[in-house]
Amino acid sequence: MDAEPSRLFRIVARILARLGVFGAVSRLLIGPKLTAVAWLTMKAAVRHRLFVAVAFALAVVVTGLPLALKGDGTAQGLTRILLTYTLGSVTVLMAVSTMWLSCGALAKDIDECQIQTIAVKPIARWQIWLGKFLGIQMMNAILLIFAGGMVVTMIEKRAAELSPEQQETLRNEVLVGRGVAAMPKVDYGPDIELTYQRILETEEGAKDVPEKDVKKMIAEQLRADDEVLPSGHSRVFNVNLASVRDSIKGLPVFLKFQFFAAKKDKNNVYYFDIIAGPAGSTEARARDMELPGNNVNTIPLPPDLLDEEGVLRIEIANHNETDVLVPLEGGMEILYREYGFAGNFFRGMAIIFLWLTLLAAIGLAASSLLSFPVASFFSMGVLIVGLSGGTMSSALEYGGTGESDHESGAVQEGLLDPILMPLFKVLLKVINLVEDFSPIENLSEGRSITWGELGKAVFQIGILMNGFFAVIGVSILSRRELATAQRGL
């Protein structure tokens, strides 16, 4: 089995090379000099067995995980295994290999004095850097196409084993790109200011409390009033679908309903009436639902329940003995068909590819100055900082990194907070340029990845972030004295 991927890729590569496909396309798109460096980078990856090793590892992950992790026979179970776990593992594996290769692509050539054979030729330093970057991305593109094809093949194979009902669920809820219509965001600003002024007039001690603390408590109370659905009460949610009214005509839509119970039932089952459709209309649909708490529930709704203005009215009644909390963000959403699975999957894989280009740019920028071990350590540190966005967000939300007072909830200011807080704000803005996109999560939930999101990812990741590290890497390499580099430094 080990020899099969190696033999297959060698045969395909030889055929394409002899036909001149790689060379002709590359020279046409990026020119002969960049093509030569990119081709040498790919040949080095194949010569060191990295390309074959990663391809074999991808094949094992894509085929092995579905065999090791048995689903529950549902479309959602199949999705978790084949999209969430498998595609997530593919991304991690390719991220590690990309960072390792990019850190060694320049650092080892410089440390071992091999780069002089290229640098003495009539080729600019920026062309050397960019050529290696393109070579790594060509390899990543081939591997991603290989892995993506295997994932789609496994989905089709495993989907055939599901029951007809689950296959229909798979087509309508998973293998599709669904748009999301959420509740409009509420602007509490005017209500907060009005309530604050009323408190200042009626309570004498309010002036002694910092204004921001009082307004924060007011905002939390207003938000709680909108999020809590008391026992025995009902609430109406209006979702505007006028912009997609024609495209979803005759198609079912789905209510995504998430709630948290104040008191947990021993069976974790809660009872709701859900009425969808115009008020007082005979077309309205009423349902008595038993739903698990603290969970995301997806409820299919019949088609064509919009009113004349394209608004879908949903009334939810709480028939439990406890209050429930429905979050304003993500607690109640309407999902509708927007794209097919093929285009959605392509756009998701394209965003993953952009992530890999950023890792390659970081690794090459680091290896332009540092030795291979140090460049790898630095790149991994940058990656860890990028994954720490949640921690930095929490610190900014609470206003410090010190210990919190259990009674008042106030956070003590840390010694380094005057430096860390502004730094966290800057880092979060940079991190959010990359973390704004969740292709794996969207694919596994059957959510749309729009062309607009892909275009935004190309600009933020492909142009801004990659351009930033490319400028740094090229600047360092252009000023570095390559002739003094010695092996082992």
Salt bridges, closest charged atoms under 4 A:
GLU4 OE2 - ARG7 NH1 2.95
ASP72 OD2 - ARG80 NH2 3.54
ASP109 OD2 - LYS132 NZ 2.88
GLU161 OE1 - ARG158 NE 3.59
GLU193 OE1 - LYS215 NZ 2.77
GLU211 OE2 - LYS215 NZ 2.68
GLU227 OE2 - ARG223 NE 3.28
ASP273 OD2 - HIS319 NE2 2.74
GLU315 OE1 - ARG313 NH2 3.32
GLU329 OE1 - ARG223 NH2 2.29
GLU333 OE1 - LYS256 NZ 3.55
GLU333 OE1 - ARG447 NH2 2.89
ASP436 OD2 - LYS456 NZ 3.92
GLU445 OE1 - ARG447 NE 2.67
